[in-house]
Amino acid sequence: MSFEVISKVAQQGGTLYFGLLFLLVAGWVFLPRNKKTFERAARMALDEDDQ
């Protein structure tokens, strides 16, 4: 195997890996059961008391 072949396989594998990782994270974010958690996190900075 030449360096070019190894490089191409590594690039394609990395692209596939990070593509799947992105889809998994995006799917987790948009699950209905996580809605309350993310709404609470979005309001967190506004809900803090000034001290």
PQR file with spaces between the fields and no chain letter, atoms N, CA, C, O and H, PARSE charges and radii, in Angstrom:
ATOM       1  N    MET     1       0.850   -1.188    0.000 -0.4000 1.5000
ATOM       2  CA   MET     1       0.000    0.000    0.000 -0.0000 2.0000
ATOM       3  C    MET     1       0.886    1.238    0.000  0.5500 1.7000
ATOM       4  O    MET     1       1.881    1.320    0.721 -0.5500 1.4000
ATOM       5  N    SER     2       0.501    2.175   -0.814 -0.4000 1.5000
ATOM       6  CA   SER     2       1.264    3.413   -0.872 -0.0000 2.0000
ATOM       7  C    SER     2       0.694    4.424    0.123  0.5500 1.7000
ATOM       8  O    SER     2      -0.403    4.254    0.653 -0.5500 1.4000
ATOM       9  H    SER     2      -0.307    2.108   -1.399  0.4000 1.0000
ATOM      10  N    PHE     3       1.456    5.457    0.352 -0.4000 1.5000
ATOM      11  CA   PHE     3       1.027    6.507    1.271 -0.0000 2.0000
ATOM      12  C    PHE     3      -0.276    7.148    0.797  0.5500 1.7000
ATOM      13  O    PHE     3      -1.130    7.488    1.616 -0.5500 1.4000
ATOM      14  H    PHE     3       2.348    5.596   -0.079  0.4000 1.0000
ATOM      15  N    GLU     4      -0.434    7.316   -0.504 -0.4000 1.5000
ATOM      16  CA   GLU     4      -1.630    7.949   -1.047 -0.0000 2.0000
ATOM      17  C    GLU     4      -2.880    7.132   -0.742  0.5500 1.7000
ATOM      18  O    GLU     4      -3.927    7.695   -0.421 -0.5500 1.4000
ATOM      19  H    GLU     4       0.260    7.040   -1.169  0.4000 1.0000
ATOM      20  N    VAL     5      -2.780    5.823   -0.840 -0.4000 1.5000
ATOM      21  CA   VAL     5      -3.919    4.948   -0.566 -0.0000 2.0000
ATOM      22  C    VAL     5      -4.271    5.011    0.918  0.5500 1.7000
ATOM      23  O    VAL     5      -5.441    5.138    1.281 -0.5500 1.4000
ATOM      24  H    VAL     5      -1.930    5.365   -1.102  0.4000 1.0000
ATOM      25  N    ILE     6      -3.255    4.922    1.769 -0.4000 1.5000
ATOM      26  CA   ILE     6      -3.483    4.985    3.210 -0.0000 2.0000
ATOM      27  C    ILE     6      -4.097    6.330    3.588  0.5500 1.7000
ATOM      28  O    ILE     6      -5.015    6.389    4.406 -0.5500 1.4000
ATOM      29  H    ILE     6      -2.305    4.820    1.474  0.4000 1.0000
ATOM      30  N    SER     7      -3.592    7.404    2.996 -0.4000 1.5000
ATOM      31  CA   SER     7      -4.105    8.743    3.268 -0.0000 2.0000
ATOM      32  C    SER     7      -5.565    8.868    2.853  0.5500 1.7000
ATOM      33  O    SER     7      -6.375    9.427    3.593 -0.5500 1.4000
ATOM      34  H    SER     7      -2.846    7.357    2.332  0.4000 1.0000
ATOM      35  N    LYS     8      -5.903    8.357    1.686 -0.4000 1.5000
ATOM      36  CA   LYS     8      -7.275    8.430    1.188 -0.0000 2.0000
ATOM      37  C    LYS     8      -8.224    7.638    2.079  0.5500 1.7000
ATOM      38  O    LYS     8      -9.324    8.104    2.376 -0.5500 1.4000
ATOM      39  H    LYS     8      -5.245    7.904    1.085  0.4000 1.0000
ATOM      40  N    VAL     9      -7.815    6.452    2.506 -0.4000 1.5000
ATOM      41  CA   VAL     9      -8.645    5.623    3.379 -0.0000 2.0000
ATOM      42  C    VAL     9      -8.847    6.323    4.718  0.5500 1.7000
ATOM      43  O    VAL     9      -9.954    6.320    5.257 -0.5500 1.4000
ATOM      44  H    VAL     9      -6.922    6.074    2.265  0.4000 1.0000
ATOM      45  N    ALA    10      -7.790    6.922    5.258 -0.4000 1.5000
ATOM      46  CA   ALA    10      -7.899    7.624    6.533 -0.0000 2.0000
ATOM      47  C    ALA    10      -8.815    8.839    6.404  0.5500 1.7000
ATOM      48  O    ALA    10      -9.599    9.112    7.312 -0.5500 1.4000
ATOM      49  H    ALA    10      -6.891    6.924    4.820  0.4000 1.0000
ATOM      50  N    GLN    11      -8.733    9.559    5.314 -0.4000 1.5000
ATOM      51  CA   GLN    11      -9.603   10.724    5.110 -0.0000 2.0000
ATOM      52  C    GLN    11     -11.061   10.297    5.016  0.5500 1.7000
ATOM      53  O    GLN    11     -11.931   10.912    5.632 -0.5500 1.4000
ATOM      54  H    GLN    11      -8.096    9.338    4.576  0.4000 1.0000
ATOM      55  N    GLN    12     -11.325    9.269    4.263 -0.4000 1.5000
ATOM      56  CA   GLN    12     -12.698    8.804    4.113 -0.0000 2.0000
ATOM      57  C    GLN    12     -13.231    8.231    5.419  0.5500 1.7000
ATOM      58  O    GLN    12     -14.396    8.437    5.758 -0.5500 1.4000
ATOM      59  H    GLN    12     -10.618    8.769    3.762  0.4000 1.0000
ATOM      60  N    GLY    13     -12.389    7.516    6.153 -0.4000 1.5000
ATOM      61  CA   GLY    13     -12.803    6.977    7.444 -0.0000 2.0000
ATOM      62  C    GLY    13     -13.101    8.083    8.437  0.5500 1.7000
ATOM      63  O    GLY    13     -14.079    8.004    9.181 -0.5500 1.4000
ATOM      64  H    GLY    13     -11.442    7.349    5.878  0.4000 1.0000
ATOM      65  N    GLY    14     -12.267    9.116    8.457 -0.4000 1.5000
ATOM      66  CA   GLY    14     -12.497   10.244    9.350 -0.0000 2.0000
ATOM      67  C    GLY    14     -13.762   10.989    9.005  0.5500 1.7000
ATOM      68  O    GLY    14     -14.513   11.393    9.892 -0.5500 1.4000
ATOM      69  H    GLY    14     -11.473    9.180    7.852  0.4000 1.0000
ATOM      70  N    THR    15     -14.003   11.173    7.721 -0.4000 1.5000
ATOM      71  CA   THR    15     -15.225   11.845    7.287 -0.0000 2.0000
ATOM      72  C    THR    15     -16.454   11.042    7.701  0.5500 1.7000
ATOM      73  O    THR    15     -17.435   11.608    8.182 -0.5500 1.4000
ATOM      74  H    THR    15     -13.392   10.845    7.000  0.4000 1.0000
ATOM      75  N    LEU    16     -16.401    9.747    7.518 -0.4000 1.5000
ATOM      76  CA   LEU    16     -17.513    8.879    7.913 -0.0000 2.0000
ATOM      77  C    LEU    16     -17.714    8.920    9.428  0.5500 1.7000
ATOM      78  O    LEU    16     -18.845    9.023    9.902 -0.5500 1.4000
ATOM      79  H    LEU    16     -15.603    9.287    7.127  0.4000 1.0000
ATOM      80  N    TYR    17     -16.624    8.839   10.182 -0.4000 1.5000
ATOM      81  CA   TYR    17     -16.699    8.851   11.634 -0.0000 2.0000
ATOM      82  C    TYR    17     -17.325   10.148   12.144  0.5500 1.7000
ATOM      83  O    TYR    17     -18.256   10.112   12.948 -0.5500 1.4000
ATOM      84  H    TYR    17     -15.705    8.755    9.796  0.4000 1.0000
ATOM      85  N    PHE    18     -16.821   11.289   11.685 -0.4000 1.5000
ATOM      86  CA   PHE    18     -17.348   12.560   12.171 -0.0000 2.0000
ATOM      87  C    PHE    18     -18.749   12.848   11.632  0.5500 1.7000
ATOM      88  O    PHE    18     -19.530   13.537   12.288 -0.5500 1.4000
ATOM      89  H    PHE    18     -16.064   11.319   11.032  0.4000 1.0000
ATOM      90  N    GLY    19     -19.075   12.332   10.454 -0.4000 1.5000
ATOM      91  CA   GLY    19     -20.432   12.458    9.949 -0.0000 2.0000
ATOM      92  C    GLY    19     -21.420   11.702   10.812  0.5500 1.7000
ATOM      93  O    GLY    19     -22.487   12.218   11.142 -0.5500 1.4000
ATOM      94  H    GLY    19     -18.441   11.772    9.921  0.4000 1.0000
ATOM      95  N    LEU    20     -21.065   10.476   11.179 -0.4000 1.5000
ATOM      96  CA   LEU    20     -21.927    9.693   12.069 -0.0000 2.0000
ATOM      97  C    LEU    20     -22.022   10.328   13.452  0.5500 1.7000
ATOM      98  O    LEU    20     -23.094   10.351   14.056 -0.5500 1.4000
ATOM      99  H    LEU    20     -20.198   10.057   10.911  0.4000 1.0000
ATOM     100  N    LEU    21     -20.913   10.837   13.948 -0.4000 1.5000
ATOM     101  CA   LEU    21     -20.924   11.511   15.242 -0.0000 2.0000
ATOM     102  C    LEU    21     -21.851   12.721   15.216  0.5500 1.7000
ATOM     103  O    LEU    21     -22.610   12.940   16.160 -0.5500 1.4000
ATOM     104  H    LEU    21     -20.042   10.819   13.458  0.4000 1.0000
ATOM     105  N    PHE    22     -21.796   13.504   14.148 -0.4000 1.5000
ATOM     106  CA   PHE    22     -22.675   14.665   13.997 -0.0000 2.0000
ATOM     107  C    PHE    22     -24.138   14.236   13.993  0.5500 1.7000
ATOM     108  O    PHE    22     -24.964   14.844   14.673 -0.5500 1.4000
ATOM     109  H    PHE    22     -21.179   13.325   13.381  0.4000 1.0000
ATOM     110  N    LEU    23     -24.460   13.202   13.237 -0.4000 1.5000
ATOM     111  CA   LEU    23     -25.849   12.738   13.168 -0.0000 2.0000
ATOM     112  C    LEU    23     -26.343   12.236   14.518  0.5500 1.7000
ATOM     113  O    LEU    23     -27.491   12.480   14.890 -0.5500 1.4000
ATOM     114  H    LEU    23     -23.788   12.709   12.684  0.4000 1.0000
ATOM     115  N    LEU    24     -25.489   11.541   15.249 -0.4000 1.5000
ATOM     116  CA   LEU    24     -25.882   11.058   16.575 -0.0000 2.0000
ATOM     117  C    LEU    24     -26.127   12.218   17.540  0.5500 1.7000
ATOM     118  O    LEU    24     -27.114   12.207   18.276 -0.5500 1.4000
ATOM     119  H    LEU    24     -24.557   11.343   14.947  0.4000 1.0000
ATOM     120  N    VAL    25     -25.253   13.206   17.545 -0.4000 1.5000
ATOM     121  CA   VAL    25     -25.428   14.350   18.447 -0.0000 2.0000
ATOM     122  C    VAL    25     -26.657   15.157   18.047  0.5500 1.7000
ATOM     123  O    VAL    25     -27.434   15.568   18.909 -0.5500 1.4000
ATOM     124  H    VAL    25     -24.452   13.215   16.947  0.4000 1.0000
ATOM     125  N    ALA    26     -26.840   15.388   16.753 -0.4000 1.5000
ATOM     126  CA   ALA    26     -28.015   16.131   16.295 -0.0000 2.0000
ATOM     127  C    ALA    26     -29.298   15.375   16.637  0.5500 1.7000
ATOM     128  O    ALA    26     -30.290   15.991   17.027 -0.5500 1.4000
ATOM     129  H    ALA    26     -26.209   15.055   16.053  0.4000 1.0000
ATOM     130  N    GLY    27     -29.291   14.067   16.497 -0.4000 1.5000
ATOM     131  CA   GLY    27     -30.459   13.272   16.861 -0.0000 2.0000
ATOM     132  C    GLY    27     -30.748   13.334   18.346  0.5500 1.7000
ATOM     133  O    GLY    27     -31.908   13.411   18.752 -0.5500 1.4000
ATOM     134  H    GLY    27     -28.486   13.566   16.179  0.4000 1.0000
ATOM     135  N    TRP    28     -29.700   13.302   19.161 -0.4000 1.5000
ATOM     136  CA   TRP    28     -29.874   13.381   20.614 -0.0000 2.0000
ATOM     137  C    TRP    28     -30.434   14.736   21.025  0.5500 1.7000
ATOM     138  O    TRP    28     -31.286   14.815   21.911 -0.5500 1.4000
ATOM     139  H    TRP    28     -28.758   13.240   18.831  0.4000 1.0000
ATOM     140  N    VAL    29     -29.960   15.801   20.386 -0.4000 1.5000
ATOM     141  CA   VAL    29     -30.424   17.150   20.722 -0.0000 2.0000
ATOM     142  C    VAL    29     -31.914   17.307   20.419  0.5500 1.7000
ATOM     143  O    VAL    29     -32.630   17.962   21.177 -0.5500 1.4000
ATOM     144  H    VAL    29     -29.269   15.737   19.667  0.4000 1.0000
ATOM     145  N    PHE    30     -32.380   16.725   19.340 -0.4000 1.5000
ATOM     146  CA   PHE    30     -33.758   16.930   18.916 -0.0000 2.0000
ATOM     147  C    PHE    30     -34.732   15.869   19.431  0.5500 1.7000
ATOM     148  O    PHE    30     -35.883   15.835   18.997 -0.5500 1.4000
ATOM     149  H    PHE    30     -31.799   16.193   18.725  0.4000 1.0000
ATOM     150  N    LEU    31     -34.295   15.012   20.339 -0.4000 1.5000
ATOM     151  CA   LEU    31     -35.228   14.072   20.955 -0.0000 2.0000
ATOM     152  C    LEU    31     -36.218   14.843   21.826  0.5500 1.7000
ATOM     153  O    LEU    31     -35.814   15.740   22.566 -0.5500 1.4000
ATOM     154  H    LEU    31     -33.360   15.040   20.691  0.4000 1.0000
ATOM     155  N    PRO    32     -37.494   14.513   21.753 -0.5600 1.5000
ATOM     156  CA   PRO    32     -38.497   15.243   22.540  0.2800 2.0000
ATOM     157  C    PRO    32     -38.244   15.194   24.044  0.5500 1.7000
ATOM     158  O    PRO    32     -38.575   16.148   24.748 -0.5500 1.4000
ATOM     159  N    ARG    33     -37.674   14.118   24.546 -0.4000 1.5000
ATOM     160  CA   ARG    33     -37.451   14.033   25.988 -0.0000 2.0000
ATOM     161  C    ARG    33     -36.380   14.998   26.488  0.5500 1.7000
ATOM     162  O    ARG    33     -36.300   15.245   27.691 -0.5500 1.4000
ATOM     163  H    ARG    33     -37.406   13.343   23.974  0.4000 1.0000
ATOM     164  N    ASN    34     -35.555   15.550   25.597 -0.4000 1.5000
ATOM     165  CA   ASN    34     -34.510   16.493   25.998 -0.0000 2.0000
ATOM     166  C    ASN    34     -34.959   17.945   25.918  0.5500 1.7000
ATOM     167  O    ASN    34     -34.192   18.845   26.263 -0.5500 1.4000
ATOM     168  H    ASN    34     -35.621   15.350   24.620  0.4000 1.0000
ATOM     169  N    LYS    35     -36.176   18.188   25.472 -0.4000 1.5000
ATOM     170  CA   LYS    35     -36.646   19.552   25.268 -0.0000 2.0000
ATOM     171  C    LYS    35     -36.604   20.380   26.551  0.5500 1.7000
ATOM     172  O    LYS    35     -36.137   21.518   26.537 -0.5500 1.4000
ATOM     173  H    LYS    35     -36.799   17.457   25.192  0.4000 1.0000
ATOM     174  N    LYS    36     -37.082   19.822   27.646 -0.4000 1.5000
ATOM     175  CA   LYS    36     -37.122   20.556   28.907 -0.0000 2.0000
ATOM     176  C    LYS    36     -35.711   20.915   29.385  0.5500 1.7000
ATOM     177  O    LYS    36     -35.489   22.014   29.895 -0.5500 1.4000
ATOM     178  H    LYS    36     -37.461   18.897   27.658  0.4000 1.0000
ATOM     179  N    THR    37     -34.780   20.009   29.224 -0.4000 1.5000
ATOM     180  CA   THR    37     -33.403   20.251   29.640 -0.0000 2.0000
ATOM     181  C    THR    37     -32.792   21.416   28.877  0.5500 1.7000
ATOM     182  O    THR    37     -32.150   22.281   29.472 -0.5500 1.4000
ATOM     183  H    THR    37     -34.961   19.117   28.810  0.4000 1.0000
ATOM     184  N    PHE    38     -32.989   21.445   27.558 -0.4000 1.5000
ATOM     185  CA   PHE    38     -32.401   22.505   26.749 -0.0000 2.0000
ATOM     186  C    PHE    38     -33.121   23.836   26.950  0.5500 1.7000
ATOM     187  O    PHE    38     -32.491   24.890   26.866 -0.5500 1.4000
ATOM     188  H    PHE    38     -33.511   20.742   27.075  0.4000 1.0000
ATOM     189  N    GLU    39     -34.414   23.808   27.210 -0.4000 1.5000
ATOM     190  CA   GLU    39     -35.123   25.053   27.515 -0.0000 2.0000
ATOM     191  C    GLU    39     -34.615   25.649   28.828  0.5500 1.7000
ATOM     192  O    GLU    39     -34.435   26.861   28.937 -0.5500 1.4000
ATOM     193  H    GLU    39     -34.926   22.952   27.277  0.4000 1.0000
ATOM     194  N    ARG    40     -34.388   24.796   29.816 -0.4000 1.5000
ATOM     195  CA   ARG    40     -33.853   25.263   31.096 -0.0000 2.0000
ATOM     196  C    ARG    40     -32.437   25.829   30.918  0.5500 1.7000
ATOM     197  O    ARG    40     -32.101   26.846   31.523 -0.5500 1.4000
ATOM     198  H    ARG    40     -34.535   23.811   29.727  0.4000 1.0000
ATOM     199  N    ALA    41     -31.626   25.192   30.111 -0.4000 1.5000
ATOM     200  CA   ALA    41     -30.268   25.675   29.858 -0.0000 2.0000
ATOM     201  C    ALA    41     -30.291   27.008   29.107  0.5500 1.7000
ATOM     202  O    ALA    41     -29.438   27.863   29.347 -0.5500 1.4000
ATOM     203  H    ALA    41     -31.899   24.365   29.619  0.4000 1.0000
ATOM     204  N    ALA    42     -31.252   27.196   28.204 -0.4000 1.5000
ATOM     205  CA   ALA    42     -31.348   28.445   27.456 -0.0000 2.0000
ATOM     206  C    ALA    42     -31.724   29.614   28.355  0.5500 1.7000
ATOM     207  O    ALA    42     -31.305   30.746   28.109 -0.5500 1.4000
ATOM     208  H    ALA    42     -31.945   26.502   28.009  0.4000 1.0000
ATOM     209  N    ARG    43     -32.511   29.351   29.393 -0.4000 1.5000
ATOM     210  CA   ARG    43     -32.930   30.409   30.318 -0.0000 2.0000
ATOM     211  C    ARG    43     -31.966   30.622   31.475  0.5500 1.7000
ATOM     212  O    ARG    43     -32.129   31.573   32.239 -0.5500 1.4000
ATOM     213  H    ARG    43     -32.852   28.432   29.593  0.4000 1.0000
ATOM     214  N    MET    44     -30.976   29.767   31.619 -0.4000 1.5000
ATOM     215  CA   MET    44     -30.110   29.778   32.790 -0.0000 2.0000
ATOM     216  C    MET    44     -29.447   31.139   33.029  0.5500 1.7000
ATOM     217  O    MET    44     -29.426   31.617   34.163 -0.5500 1.4000
ATOM     218  H    MET    44     -30.844   28.994   30.998  0.4000 1.0000
ATOM     219  N    ALA    45     -28.918   31.754   32.007 -0.4000 1.5000
ATOM     220  CA   ALA    45     -28.245   33.052   32.184 -0.0000 2.0000
ATOM     221  C    ALA    45     -29.229   34.147   32.572  0.5500 1.7000
ATOM     222  O    ALA    45     -28.856   35.089   33.271 -0.5500 1.4000
ATOM     223  H    ALA    45     -28.934   31.365   31.086  0.4000 1.0000
ATOM     224  N    LEU    46     -30.461   34.040   32.137 -0.4000 1.5000
ATOM     225  CA   LEU    46     -31.455   35.057   32.452 -0.0000 2.0000
ATOM     226  C    LEU    46     -32.065   34.876   33.832  0.5500 1.7000
ATOM     227  O    LEU    46     -32.558   35.837   34.424 -0.5500 1.4000
ATOM     228  H    LEU    46     -30.764   33.275   31.569  0.4000 1.0000
ATOM     229  N    ASP    47     -32.038   33.654   34.349 -0.4000 1.5000
ATOM     230  CA   ASP    47     -32.666   33.352   35.622 -0.0000 2.0000
ATOM     231  C    ASP    47     -31.767   33.640   36.831  0.5500 1.7000
ATOM     232  O    ASP    47     -32.253   33.661   37.962 -0.5500 1.4000
ATOM     233  H    ASP    47     -31.638   32.874   33.869  0.4000 1.0000
ATOM     234  N    GLU    48     -30.484   33.858   36.614 -0.4000 1.5000
ATOM     235  CA   GLU    48     -29.573   34.082   37.722 -0.0000 2.0000
ATOM     236  C    GLU    48     -29.857   35.431   38.378  0.5500 1.7000
ATOM     237  O    GLU    48     -30.143   36.418   37.701 -0.5500 1.4000
ATOM     238  H    GLU    48     -30.089   33.840   35.695  0.4000 1.0000
ATOM     239  N    ASP    49     -29.773   35.455   39.702 -0.4000 1.5000
ATOM     240  CA   ASP    49     -29.977   36.695   40.450 -0.0000 2.0000
ATOM     241  C    ASP    49     -28.711   37.542   40.395  0.5500 1.7000
ATOM     242  O    ASP    49     -27.599   37.013   40.404 -0.5500 1.4000
ATOM     243  H    ASP    49     -29.540   34.653   40.252  0.4000 1.0000
ATOM     244  N    ASP    50     -28.889   38.865   40.338 -0.4000 1.5000
ATOM     245  CA   ASP    50     -27.759   39.779   40.409 -0.0000 2.0000
ATOM     246  C    ASP    50     -27.327   39.906   41.859  0.5500 1.7000
ATOM     247  O    ASP    50     -28.136   40.250   42.721 -0.5500 1.4000
ATOM     248  H    ASP    50     -29.792   39.294   40.331  0.4000 1.0000
ATOM     249  N    GLN    51     -26.068   39.633   42.132 -0.4000 1.5000
ATOM     250  CA   GLN    51     -25.582   39.705   43.512 -0.0000 2.0000
ATOM     251  C    GLN    51     -24.397   40.618   43.591  0.5500 1.7000
ATOM     252  O    GLN    51     -23.839   40.813   44.670 -0.5500 1.4000
ATOM     253  H    GLN    51     -25.411   39.354   41.432  0.4000 1.0000
